[in-house]
């Protein structure tokens, strides 16, 4: 089956959606970890890795469940490959925090600092996606700035809700 330009655009949009969702989720996790009294490196790394893996697996299960509910059949191998391709950015979101936790374990910086830098990078990423979206919409740099700021505020708001709710 050939992938049309429209289908490729849908897949790219779905991948970005998954990455943004995972970014917000992992930002909440690393901020919560930074607020933990005396977190351990292994505990922090496992928490980040298991969160990313859990969100990824939940996404795959939800995709398959919704597919069966709507089509009344199991997904084909091609559809499963597409679902894996779309959802893999969920796992990539954990790479930055894991690298920083690893650097902290090597003594390059404190764990709390590494976790806060991770959260800051993730929030900055939300801004950049909003900025890029604003530019792609063609309304100029001011619109892009507003788009980036709105995405950042929404992302930070969701992180705050997740932290207040205990994840």
N, CA, C and O of each residue as an XYZ file, in Angstrom:
668
protein
N       0.842     -1.174      0.000
C       0.000      0.000      0.000
C       0.891      1.241      0.000
O       1.709      1.412      0.903
N       0.744      2.083     -0.974
C       1.538      3.302     -1.078
C       1.018      4.333     -0.087
O      -0.188      4.473      0.114
N       1.939      5.039      0.519
C       1.563      6.078      1.460
C       1.411      7.380      0.684
O       2.362      7.868      0.073
N       0.218      7.927      0.715
C      -0.025      9.188      0.029
C       0.535     10.332      0.861
O       0.831     10.165      2.045
N       0.676     11.484      0.241
C       1.178     12.662      0.967
C       0.246     13.006      2.117
O       0.700     13.371      3.202
N      -1.062     12.891      1.883
C      -2.025     13.188      2.951
C      -1.880     12.209      4.099
O      -1.928     12.605      5.264
N      -1.703     10.932      3.784
C      -1.528      9.904      4.826
C      -0.215     10.130      5.570
O      -0.163      9.983      6.791
N       0.838     10.484      4.850
C       2.124     10.775      5.495
C       1.976     11.957      6.448
O       2.549     11.955      7.538
N       1.202     12.970      6.035
C       0.954     14.114      6.912
C       0.180     13.717      8.157
O       0.454     14.213      9.250
N      -0.799     12.810      7.990
C      -1.558     12.311      9.145
C      -0.651     11.557     10.103
O      -0.759     11.708     11.320
N       0.244     10.744      9.553
C       1.169      9.976     10.388
C       2.123     10.908     11.118
O       2.380     10.717     12.307
N       2.650     11.911     10.429
C       3.550     12.877     11.071
C       2.828     13.622     12.191
O       3.402     13.842     13.258
N       1.584     14.010     11.959
C       0.800     14.701     12.988
C       0.553     13.790     14.182
O       0.633     14.233     15.328
N       0.255     12.521     13.924
C       0.017     11.574     15.015
C       1.298     11.345     15.821
O       1.244     11.248     17.047
N       2.446     11.258     15.147
C       3.730     11.088     15.849
C       4.030     12.294     16.731
O       4.481     12.140     17.867
N       3.782     13.494     16.211
C       4.018     14.694     16.999
C       3.082     14.742     18.196
O       3.496     15.110     19.295
N       1.824     14.375     17.990
C       0.857     14.348     19.090
C       1.345     13.425     20.202
O       1.287     13.782     21.378
N       1.826     12.237     19.830
C       2.324     11.286     20.825
C       3.543     11.844     21.548
O       3.683     11.673     22.759
N       4.422     12.508     20.809
C       5.630     13.079     21.419
C       5.273     14.187     22.403
O       5.870     14.283     23.475
N       4.306     15.019     22.043
C       3.885     16.099     22.944
C       3.256     15.518     24.199
O       3.548     15.970     25.306
N       2.401     14.528     24.039
C       1.780     13.882     25.196
C       2.842     13.297     26.127
O       2.788     13.495     27.340
N       3.800     12.580     25.557
C       4.857     11.978     26.364
C       5.732     13.045     27.018
O       6.170     12.875     28.156
N       5.984     14.130     26.313
C       6.790     15.223     26.867
C       6.118     15.782     28.117
O       6.773     15.982     29.140
N       4.830     16.031     28.037
C       4.100     16.570     29.184
C       4.110     15.564     30.337
O       4.339     15.937     31.487
N       3.865     14.306     30.030
C       3.836     13.275     31.068
C       5.192     13.138     31.751
O       5.269     13.130     32.980
N       6.264     13.031     30.962
C       7.585     12.859     31.558
C       8.071     14.115     32.263
O       8.841     14.025     33.219
N       7.636     15.278     31.810
C       7.983     16.501     32.528
C       7.396     16.459     33.935
O       8.074     16.804     34.903
N       6.158     16.042     34.048
C       5.530     15.919     35.367
C       6.287     14.911     36.236
O       6.476     15.133     37.432
N       6.712     13.820     35.636
C       7.432     12.792     36.386
C       8.773     13.316     36.880
O       9.106     13.125     38.050
N       9.554     13.973     36.020
C      10.874     14.441     36.463
C      10.755     15.572     37.482
O      11.586     15.676     38.384
N       9.735     16.418     37.351
C       9.539     17.462     38.367
C       9.172     16.815     39.704
O       9.699     17.208     40.745
N       8.287     15.843     39.683
C       7.912     15.146     40.916
C       9.120     14.445     41.531
O       9.296     14.464     42.750
N       9.953     13.826     40.694
C      11.169     13.181     41.201
C      12.115     14.198     41.829
O      12.756     13.909     42.839
N      12.205     15.387     41.235
C      13.109     16.406     41.777
C      12.640     16.894     43.145
O      13.438     17.393     43.937
N      11.350     16.749     43.417
C      10.800     17.183     44.705
C      10.858     16.087     45.766
O      10.523     16.319     46.928
N      11.287     14.888     45.359
C      11.403     13.767     46.288
C      12.610     13.984     47.189
O      13.669     14.411     46.731
N      12.442     13.688     48.475
C      13.581     13.788     49.391
C      14.594     12.701     49.073
O      14.290     11.511     49.157
N      15.782     13.111     48.713
C      16.914     12.219     48.463
C      16.604     11.112     47.455
O      16.706      9.931     47.789
N      16.230     11.476     46.234
C      15.991     10.425     45.229
C      17.309      9.751     44.856
O      18.371     10.371     44.905
N      17.230      8.510     44.492
C      18.396      7.745     44.062
C      18.452      7.746     42.535
O      17.422      7.836     41.866
N      19.652      7.647     42.001
C      19.823      7.649     40.549
C      19.090      6.486     39.882
O      18.383      6.675     38.893
N      19.263      5.291     40.427
C      18.624      4.121     39.829
C      17.102      4.253     39.881
O      16.411      3.944     38.911
N      16.593      4.711     41.014
C      15.140      4.896     41.155
C      14.631      5.915     40.127
O      13.601      5.695     39.489
N      15.348      7.017     39.973
C      14.934      8.051     39.019
C      14.965      7.509     37.589
O      14.025      7.717     36.821
N      16.046      6.816     37.237
C      16.164      6.267     35.886
C      15.072      5.237     35.618
O      14.464      5.241     34.548
N      14.822      4.365     36.571
C      13.772      3.358     36.389
C      12.395      4.005     36.292
O      11.561      3.575     35.495
N      12.156      5.023     37.093
C      10.867      5.707     37.047
C      10.638      6.335     35.672
O       9.555      6.205     35.101
N      11.647      7.008     35.145
C      11.532      7.633     33.821
C      11.338      6.557     32.745
O      10.450      6.673     31.900
N      12.166      5.515     32.781
C      12.094      4.463     31.760
C      10.764      3.711     31.825
O      10.144      3.458     30.792
N      10.327      3.356     33.023
C       9.079      2.599     33.164
C       7.878      3.477     32.803
O       6.901      2.985     32.239
N       7.945      4.764     33.121
C       6.854      5.666     32.725
C       6.738      5.714     31.211
O       5.644      5.573     30.665
N       7.851      5.911     30.537
C       7.829      5.974     29.065
C       7.337      4.654     28.484
O       6.512      4.641     27.571
N       7.839      3.555     29.010
C       7.418      2.244     28.515
C       5.931      2.016     28.783
O       5.211      1.517     27.918
N       5.474      2.381     29.977
C       4.065      2.199     30.326
C       3.137      3.027     29.449
O       2.102      2.534     29.001
N       3.499      4.273     29.203
C       2.683      5.131     28.337
C       2.669      4.573     26.910
O       1.631      4.571     26.248
N       3.823      4.102     26.446
C       3.907      3.524     25.104
C       3.030      2.287     24.979
O       2.270      2.155     24.019
N       3.133      1.374     25.952
C       2.319      0.156     25.906
C       0.829      0.477     26.015
O       0.013     -0.137     25.329
N       0.472      1.433     26.871
C      -0.934      1.826     26.991
C      -1.453      2.389     25.670
O      -2.598      2.144     25.290
N      -0.613      3.138     24.982
C      -1.001      3.688     23.684
C      -1.237      2.571     22.672
O      -2.212      2.604     21.921
N      -0.348      1.588     22.654
C      -0.522      0.470     21.724
C      -1.798     -0.311     22.017
O      -2.525     -0.686     21.098
N      -2.068     -0.556     23.297
C      -3.292     -1.266     23.672
C      -4.516     -0.450     23.267
O      -5.470     -0.995     22.713
N      -4.493      0.848     23.539
C      -5.627      1.706     23.170
C      -5.827      1.743     21.658
O      -6.960      1.713     21.177
N      -4.729      1.808     20.912
C      -4.837      1.792     19.448
C      -5.504      0.507     18.962
O      -6.408      0.546     18.127
N      -5.055     -0.624     19.486
C      -5.605     -1.906     19.049
C      -7.062     -2.044     19.477
O      -7.895     -2.506     18.697
N      -7.376     -1.649     20.708
C      -8.760     -1.741     21.181
C      -9.686     -0.883     20.324
O     -10.752     -1.336     19.907
N      -9.276      0.354     20.065
C     -10.121      1.243     19.278
C     -10.230      0.755     17.831
O     -11.285      0.872     17.208
N      -9.135      0.208     17.306
C      -9.162     -0.333     15.944
C     -10.186     -1.468     15.846
O     -11.007     -1.492     14.930
N     -10.132     -2.408     16.795
C     -11.073     -3.533     16.769
C     -12.510     -3.069     16.962
O     -13.427     -3.600     16.336
N     -12.705     -2.075     17.831
C     -14.059     -1.575     18.074
C     -14.654     -0.931     16.824
O     -15.846     -1.072     16.552
N     -13.819     -0.230     16.072
C     -14.317      0.480     14.895
C     -14.379     -0.379     13.638
O     -15.283     -0.217     12.818
N     -13.413     -1.301     13.483
C     -13.350     -2.074     12.240
C     -13.884     -3.497     12.394
O     -14.111     -4.189     11.402
N     -14.082     -3.926     13.621
C     -14.558     -5.289     13.938
C     -13.590     -6.364     13.456
O     -13.994     -7.462     13.075
N     -12.287     -6.019     13.482
C     -11.249     -6.986     13.123
C      -9.946     -6.582     13.800
O      -9.779     -5.441     14.230
N      -9.028     -7.539     13.885
C      -7.702     -7.242     14.414
C      -6.919     -6.434     13.384
O      -7.213     -6.476     12.189
N      -5.941     -5.714     13.853
C      -5.085     -4.941     12.955
C      -4.240     -5.875     12.098
O      -3.843     -6.955     12.536
N      -3.975     -5.443     10.877
C      -3.070     -6.178      9.995
C      -1.634     -5.859     10.410
O      -1.401     -4.950     11.207
N      -0.675     -6.609      9.867
C       0.728     -6.322     10.177
C       1.118     -4.914      9.741
O       1.883     -4.239     10.430
N       0.602     -4.476      8.616
C       0.906     -3.120      8.152
C       0.350     -2.087      9.127
O       1.007     -1.087      9.416
N      -0.845     -2.322      9.630
C      -1.438     -1.391     10.601
C      -0.686     -1.421     11.923
O      -0.534     -0.385     12.570
N      -0.216     -2.586     12.332
C       0.584     -2.698     13.562
C       1.900     -1.950     13.390
O       2.330     -1.233     14.294
N       2.547     -2.114     12.226
C       3.803     -1.382     11.966
C       3.566      0.128     12.012
O       4.384      0.871     12.554
N       2.449      0.577     11.442
C       2.123      2.007     11.481
C       1.923      2.463     12.919
O       2.414      3.522     13.308
N       1.206      1.669     13.711
C       0.983      2.027     15.120
C       2.309      2.103     15.872
O       2.507      3.004     16.687
N       3.212      1.173     15.607
C       4.529      1.209     16.256
C       5.315      2.441     15.815
O       5.971      3.090     16.630
N       5.246      2.759     14.531
C       5.943      3.933     13.989
C       5.386      5.219     14.610
O       6.146      6.116     14.975
N       4.078      5.300     14.726
C       3.444      6.495     15.278
C       3.762      6.643     16.767
O       3.974      7.756     17.249
N       3.796      5.536     17.487
C       3.941      5.627     18.941
C       5.384      5.640     19.436
O       5.610      5.960     20.603
N       6.359      5.310     18.614
C       7.746      5.241     19.091
C       8.292      6.562     19.646
O       9.187      6.520     20.491
N       7.797      7.744     19.212
C       8.295      8.965     19.853
C       8.021      9.031     21.355
O       8.687      9.771     22.080
N       7.048      8.261     21.817
C       6.802      8.200     23.259
C       8.049      7.714     23.992
O       8.377      8.214     25.068
N       8.728      6.758     23.419
C       9.932      6.215     24.047
C      11.107      7.185     23.936
O      11.926      7.274     24.850
N      11.193      7.906     22.829
C      12.305      8.836     22.615
C      12.317      9.972     23.637
O      13.373     10.528     23.939
N      11.170     10.307     24.157
C      11.085     11.409     25.115
C      11.880     11.113     26.382
O      12.311     12.038     27.070
N      12.075      9.851     26.693
C      12.811      9.481     27.903
C      14.317      9.611     27.749
O      15.035      9.605     28.748
N      14.809      9.728     26.534
C      16.258      9.718     26.298
C      16.951     10.884     27.003
O      17.942     10.676     27.703
N      16.450     12.092     26.832
C      17.087     13.263     27.465
C      17.183     13.143     28.975
O      18.274     13.280     29.529
N      16.062     12.889     29.662
C      16.153     12.718     31.112
C      17.079     11.580     31.526
O      17.801     11.705     32.515
N      17.071     10.474     30.787
C      17.943      9.358     31.144
C      19.418      9.719     30.976
O      20.252      9.325     31.791
N      19.737     10.464     29.922
C      21.128     10.904     29.726
C      21.554     11.820     30.875
O      22.648     11.667     31.419
N      20.702     12.758     31.240
C      21.042     13.673     32.333
C      21.134     12.951     33.675
O      21.992     13.284     34.493
N      20.271     11.976     33.912
C      20.374     11.178     35.135
C      21.688     10.400     35.123
O      22.350     10.283     36.154
N      22.067      9.869     33.959
C      23.341      9.166     33.837
C      24.529     10.073     34.106
O      25.472      9.677     34.791
N      24.491     11.283     33.573
C      25.571     12.250     33.847
C      25.642     12.579     35.328
O      26.725     12.746     35.890
N      24.476     12.670     35.950
C      24.442     12.927     37.384
C      25.052     11.758     38.159
O      25.787     11.970     39.123
N      24.753     10.539     37.745
C      25.313      9.364     38.412
C      26.830      9.334     38.296
O      27.518      8.787     39.158
N      27.346      9.929     37.219
C      28.800     10.000     37.029
C      29.425     11.165     37.787
O      30.645     11.329     37.781
N      28.594     11.975     38.438
C      29.097     13.073     39.254
C      29.197     14.402     38.542
O      29.729     15.356     39.109
N      28.702     14.501     37.316
C      28.802     15.747     36.556
C      27.901     16.846     37.113
O      28.214     18.030     36.980
N      26.792     16.468     37.729
C      25.871     17.426     38.341
C      24.983     16.672     39.316
O      24.908     15.444     39.285
N      24.313     17.418     40.181
C      23.429     16.794     41.150
C      22.194     16.226     40.481
O      21.794     16.682     39.410
N      21.590     15.231     41.114
C      20.415     14.592     40.531
C      19.242     15.558     40.437
O      18.552     15.595     39.418
N      19.010     16.333     41.478
C      17.906     17.292     41.420
C      18.109     18.284     40.278
O      17.162     18.634     39.573
N      19.352     18.733     40.104
C      19.673     19.654     39.010
C      19.417     18.978     37.659
O      18.832     19.581     36.759
N      19.855     17.736     37.525
C      19.640     16.998     36.277
C      18.151     16.872     35.968
O      17.739     17.030     34.819
N      17.353     16.589     36.980
C      15.909     16.440     36.777
C      15.268     17.775     36.406
O      14.393     17.827     35.542
N      15.700     18.849     37.055
C      15.139     20.161     36.728
C      15.562     20.630     35.330
O      14.777     21.253     34.616
N      16.797     20.327     34.951
C      17.234     20.647     33.579
C      16.391     19.851     32.581
O      15.967     20.381     31.554
N      16.154     18.581     32.893
C      15.305     17.753     32.023
C      13.935     18.392     31.841
O      13.436     18.498     30.721
N      13.334     18.813     32.941
C      12.012     19.451     32.874
C      12.088     20.737     32.050
O      11.206     21.006     31.235
N      13.132     21.524     32.260
C      13.292     22.773     31.510
C      13.448     22.538     30.019
O      12.883     23.266     29.203
N      14.213     21.521     29.670
C      14.402     21.194     28.248
C      13.073     20.740     27.642
O      12.745     21.117     26.517
N      12.324     19.949     28.367
C      11.034     19.478     27.852
C      10.057     20.642     27.665
O       9.342     20.693     26.664
N      10.022     21.573     28.617
C       9.147     22.744     28.485
C       9.604     23.607     27.305
O       8.779     24.115     26.545
N      10.914     23.769     27.160
C      11.434     24.525     26.016
C      11.059     23.842     24.703
O      10.791     24.513     23.706
N      11.040     22.525     24.703
C      10.634     21.777     23.520
C       9.180     22.069     23.166
O       8.848     22.224     21.991
N       8.313     22.144     24.172
C       6.913     22.502     23.924
C       6.824     23.877     23.271
O       6.056     24.086     22.332
N       7.625     24.812     23.786
C       7.637     26.153     23.193
C       8.070     26.087     21.724
O       7.445     26.700     20.858
N       9.141     25.340     21.454
C       9.660     25.271     20.085
C       8.660     24.639     19.122
O       8.549     25.074     17.976
N       7.927     23.612     19.575
C       6.902     23.033     18.703
C       5.804     24.050     18.421
O       5.323     24.152     17.293
N       5.408     24.799     19.445
C       4.398     25.840     19.239
C       4.908     26.935     18.317
O       4.181     27.406     17.442
N       6.161     27.343     18.512
C       6.790     28.366     17.668
C       6.808     27.898     16.213
O       6.411     28.629     15.306
N       7.275     26.668     16.012
C       7.367     26.118     14.654
C       5.982     26.038     14.005
O       5.820     26.348     12.824
N       5.004     25.624     14.781
C       3.639     25.556     14.262
C       3.159     26.947     13.855
O       2.556     27.115     12.795
N       3.426     27.939     14.697
C       3.036     29.311     14.376
C       3.690     29.798     13.096
O       3.043     30.456     12.281
N       4.960     29.484     12.911
C       5.650     29.882     11.682
C       5.072     29.169     10.464
O       4.902     29.770      9.403
N       4.774     27.888     10.625
C       4.248     27.108      9.493
C       2.854     27.576      9.092
O       2.436     27.382      7.951
N       2.140     28.190     10.023
C       0.809     28.699      9.696
C       0.903     29.982      8.887
O      -0.092     30.433      8.320
N       2.109     30.583      8.828
C       2.347     31.720      7.955
C       1.881     33.069      8.477
O       1.711     34.008      7.699
N       1.674     33.178      9.770
C       1.188     34.445     10.315
C       2.286     35.334     10.889
O       1.992     36.348     11.522
N       3.532     34.971     10.676
C       4.649     35.805     11.095
C       5.219     35.444     12.452
O       4.675     34.598     13.162
N       6.330     36.097     12.810
C       7.046     35.765     14.040
C       6.256     36.068     15.316
O       6.359     35.322     16.290
N       5.476     37.140     15.328
C       4.697     37.453     16.534
C       3.674     36.356     16.801
O       3.491     35.938     17.944
N       3.016     35.896     15.758
C       2.057     34.795     15.894
C       2.764     33.527     16.364
O       2.231     32.788     17.191
N       3.954     33.277     15.844
C       4.730     32.108     16.255
C       5.103     32.211     17.729
O       5.023     31.222     18.458
N       5.508     33.389     18.170
C       5.847     33.599     19.569
C       4.635     33.342     20.462
O       4.745     32.667     21.485
N       3.503     33.871     20.078
C       2.270     33.674     20.860
C       1.899     32.193     20.882
O       1.524     31.660     21.927
N       2.003     31.531     19.736
C       1.711     30.102     19.656
C       2.627     29.313     20.584
O       2.169     28.429     21.309
N       3.917     29.630     20.564
C       4.877     28.953     21.439
C       4.569     29.188     22.904
O       4.623     28.263     23.715
N       4.246     30.427     23.243
C       3.931     30.743     24.642
C       2.654     30.047     25.100
O       2.579     29.554     26.225
N       1.655     30.009     24.231
C       0.401     29.326     24.584
C       0.653     27.844     24.810
O       0.174     27.277     25.792
N       1.397     27.213     23.915
C       1.707     25.789     24.090
C       2.490     25.551     25.377
O       2.259     24.564     26.076
N       3.406     26.446     25.685
C       4.188     26.318     26.914
C       3.302     26.447     28.139
O       3.400     25.639     29.062
N       2.443     27.448     28.158
C       1.544     27.652     29.308
C       0.621     26.456     29.478
O       0.411     25.992     30.598
N       0.070     25.956     28.387
C      -0.806     24.786     28.476
C      -0.023     23.586     28.993
O      -0.499     22.871     29.874
N       1.161     23.360     28.461
C       1.986     22.242     28.915
C       2.338     22.342     30.378
O       2.236     21.358     31.111
N       2.754     23.522     30.817
C       3.098     23.723     32.229
C       1.853     23.542     33.097
O       1.931     22.988     34.194
N       0.714     24.007     32.608
C      -0.541     23.824     33.340
C      -0.891     22.358     33.513
O      -1.294     21.935     34.596
N      -0.738     21.583     32.450
C      -1.019     20.147     32.542
C      -0.039     19.479     33.497
O      -0.437     18.626     34.291
N       1.240     19.856     33.433
C       2.238     19.311     34.359
C       1.826     19.640     35.798
O       1.892     18.776     36.672
N       1.404     20.873     36.046
C       0.984     21.255     37.401
C      -0.210     20.417     37.871
O      -0.248     19.984     39.023
N      -1.170     20.193     36.995
C      -2.332     19.377     37.361
C      -1.884     17.954     37.678
O      -2.340     17.369     38.660
N      -0.992     17.388     36.854
C      -0.523     16.032     37.090
C       0.229     15.932     38.424
O       0.085     14.949     39.150
N       1.031     16.956     38.739
C       1.776     16.933     39.992
C       0.831     17.071     41.177
O       0.962     16.356     42.170
N      -0.122     17.994     41.071
C      -1.089     18.188     42.160
C      -1.945     16.940     42.381
O      -2.349     16.641     43.505
N      -2.214     16.223     41.295
C      -3.033     15.011     41.396
C      -2.189     13.793     41.762
O      -2.723     12.698     41.936
N      -0.891     13.976     41.877
C      -0.012     12.853     42.221
C       0.254     11.952     41.037
O       0.350     10.735     41.197
N       0.377     12.525     39.845
C       0.625     11.880     38.537
C      -0.680     11.328     38.039
O      -0.729     10.740     36.959
